[in-house]
Amino acid sequence: MNQFVPKHIAVSKSKGIRIDWQGGHHSDYELKYLRDHCPCAQCSAAHDASSGASRQTSNPFQMYQPALKIEGLEPVGNYAVRLRWNDGHSTGIYSYEHLRRICPCAECAPAG
């Protein structure tokens, strides 16, 4: 579907990602939002946990959390991107369909 095809992806390692979609829509994803919506199995289990923790990190010192940053972004085929985070996480493959479905803009976000 054309709505799931990005025309342009702009990455700010300290702010987030902006995607201009083929259908004319624009999506801005802040870092925390992207990290909290990581589709990998490890994060999906954390999202479902009753503790409400949405992000697992490899940092043993939980009192100190470095500022979240994207260290890299690489295409996965013609259907997704893989983000590499500064907390060591890199298993999340964000399909374009997933990114379009989680678009946080006022037009796409569910009412409420």
N, C-alpha and C positions, 0 to 999 in steps of 0.2 A: 504494500500500500504506500502511496506517495506521502501520506502524512507521517510515516515512520522513517523517511529518508532525509538525513541532514544535508543542507546545502553548504553550511559552514559551521565549524566548531572553533570557538575561541577559548583558550585556557589561560586563567590567571592562577598560578600556583598558590597564591595566598588568599584568593577571593572565591574562585569557583569557575564554573563553565557557563558559557552562553552558546546556545545552539540556534541557528537560523534554519528552519525546516523548509523543505521543498514547497509545502502548501502555503507558505507565507507566515506561518506562526513563528514566534520567538520564545525561547525558554531560557530563564536565568536560574542556575542552580548554585546556591551557596555551598561552601565546603561541608559544613555540618549536616546540611540536608542530604547531600550526596552520600556522605559517610553513613548517616543513619538509615539510608535507603539502599545500602549495599545488598545486592541480590545473592551473594555467595551463601553456601550452606551454613558456614559458621555464623555469619551475621544473621541469617534468617532464623536460626535457632535462638540467637540472643534476642531478636525482635519478639519472638514468641514466648520468651521466658517470663514467668510471673513476677520476677524481680523488677521488671521494667527497664533493665539495662539494655541500651540499644547499641552500644559500641564496646567491643572487646579490644583491649590493647595489649601489647607485649610489655608494657611498662610495669615493672614490679613495684614502683613507688607511686601508688595511686594518688598521693597528695599532690604530686607534680605532674601535670599534663602539658607537654609542649604544645605550642600553637599548631593546630591542624593545618597541614599543607599537602598539596599534591606534588609528589616528586617526579611523576612521569605519567604520560598517557600514551597508549599504543593502540592502533586499530586491531580489531580481531575480525578477520575476514571483511565482508562488506556489511556486517550486521551489528557490530558492537565495538565498544572500546573497553580496555582494561586500565583501571587507575591504580597507580602505585602511590601509597600514602606514606608519610613520614613516620607513622607509628609501626611500620613494617608490614602492613597489610597490603596484599596485592592479588588476592584470588577473586575479587569481584569483577565479573564481566558484565558490564552494563549494556544490554542490547539497546538498540535505538528504540525499539518498541517499548521496553521498560522505561527508558528515559522520557519518552513522549507521554506515557501513561502517568508518570509521577510528576509531570510538569506542575510547578507550584504557583503558576500565575493565577490571577483572579478569575480569568475565563475558564481555566481547566480545574482549579481546585474545587472539591465538593463544597456545596453550601454548608455553612455551619461553623 
